Structures are given as structure tokens and as C-alpha cells.
Amino acid sequence: MAGGGREVAIDLEFLRGRQNETVVKELCVVKSNAAETFRFKNKELHNLLTEAVAGFAHLYAHGL
């Protein structure tokens, strides 16, 4: 999902853990003509999100 300069939206579904940490359960990355949904363990979030939005200049997140 690369695309220098275009915009992308990110939608998160998450829970709060015992220590009030954010536990992301589902992430959807949406651009003008496609969407990808991922379900995963919280430790996978950083790597997955970094790869999914590489090359986009503007990111919008929903659910934070």
C-alpha cells in the first residue's frame, strides 16, 4: 500500500488491558480505492502499521 503524497485513513478496534494499556485487536487501512483489515496480537501492531502506511504523506486515525 505505498503511495507518496496521497492520504490514508486508519481505523482501530481496541480494548484496555489490566494496566490500562491499549490492546489493538483489529486495524483497517483505507485509501481511495482499497482497504485492508488486519486482526492480530498487540505486539504485531508497530511492524504491521509501519509497512501498511509506508509512503503516505498524510495519515488519519479513527478510534484513538
C-alpha positions as a Markdown table, in Angstrom:
| # | Residue | x | y | z |
|---|---|---|---|---|
| 1 | Met | 0.0 | 0.0 | 0.0 |
| 2 | Ala | 2.6 | 2.6 | -1.0 |
| 3 | Gly | 1.5 | 5.9 | -2.4 |
| 4 | Gly | 3.6 | 9.0 | -1.9 |
| 5 | Gly | 1.6 | 12.1 | -1.2 |
| 6 | Arg | -1.9 | 10.5 | -1.1 |
| 7 | Glu | -4.0 | 10.2 | 2.0 |
| 8 | Val | -4.8 | 7.1 | 4.1 |
| 9 | Ala | -7.2 | 6.6 | 7.0 |
| 10 | Ile | -6.7 | 4.1 | 9.8 |
| 11 | Asp | -9.5 | 2.7 | 11.9 |
| 12 | Leu | -8.6 | 0.8 | 15.1 |
| 13 | Glu | -10.6 | -1.6 | 17.3 |
| 14 | Phe | -9.0 | -1.9 | 20.7 |
| 15 | Leu | -9.5 | -2.8 | 24.4 |
| 16 | Arg | -7.9 | -1.5 | 27.6 |
| 17 | Gly | -5.7 | -4.0 | 29.4 |
| 18 | Arg | -5.2 | -4.5 | 33.2 |
| 19 | Gln | -2.5 | -1.9 | 33.4 |
| 20 | Asn | -4.6 | 0.5 | 31.2 |
| 21 | Glu | -2.5 | -0.4 | 28.1 |
| 22 | Thr | -4.1 | -0.3 | 24.7 |
| 23 | Val | -4.6 | -3.7 | 23.2 |
| 24 | Val | -5.3 | -3.4 | 19.5 |
| 25 | Lys | -7.5 | -6.3 | 18.1 |
| 26 | Glu | -8.2 | -5.1 | 14.6 |
| 27 | Leu | -6.8 | -2.4 | 12.3 |
| 28 | Cys | -8.2 | -1.3 | 8.9 |
| 29 | Val | -6.1 | 0.8 | 6.5 |
| 30 | Val | -8.2 | 2.6 | 3.9 |
| 31 | Lys | -7.1 | 4.5 | 0.8 |
| 32 | Ser | -9.2 | 5.9 | -2.1 |
| 33 | Asn | -9.6 | 2.6 | -3.9 |
| 34 | Ala | -8.8 | -0.2 | -1.4 |
| 35 | Ala | -9.0 | -1.3 | 2.2 |
| 36 | Glu | -7.0 | -3.9 | 4.2 |
| 37 | Thr | -8.2 | -5.3 | 7.5 |
| 38 | Phe | -5.8 | -7.0 | 9.9 |
| 39 | Arg | -6.5 | -8.9 | 13.1 |
| 40 | Phe | -3.5 | -9.6 | 15.3 |
| 41 | Lys | -1.8 | -9.6 | 18.7 |
| 42 | Asn | -0.8 | -6.2 | 20.1 |
| 43 | Lys | 3.0 | -6.8 | 19.7 |
| 44 | Glu | 2.5 | -7.0 | 15.9 |
| 45 | Leu | 1.0 | -3.5 | 15.6 |
| 46 | His | 4.1 | -1.4 | 15.1 |
| 47 | Asn | 5.6 | -3.6 | 12.3 |
| 48 | Leu | 2.3 | -4.0 | 10.5 |
| 49 | Leu | 1.3 | -0.4 | 10.7 |
| 50 | Thr | 4.7 | 0.8 | 9.5 |
| 51 | Glu | 4.6 | -1.4 | 6.5 |
| 52 | Ala | 0.9 | -0.7 | 5.6 |
| 53 | Val | 1.3 | 3.1 | 5.5 |
| 54 | Ala | 4.8 | 3.4 | 4.1 |
| 55 | Gly | 4.9 | 6.2 | 1.5 |
| 56 | Phe | 1.8 | 8.1 | 2.6 |
| 57 | Ala | 2.3 | 11.7 | 3.5 |
| 58 | His | -1.0 | 12.2 | 5.4 |
| 59 | Leu | -2.4 | 9.7 | 8.0 |
| 60 | Tyr | -5.7 | 10.0 | 9.7 |
| 61 | Ala | -6.5 | 7.7 | 12.6 |
| 62 | His | -10.0 | 6.9 | 14.0 |
| 63 | Gly | -10.7 | 5.1 | 17.3 |
| 64 | Leu | -7.8 | 6.6 | 19.3 |
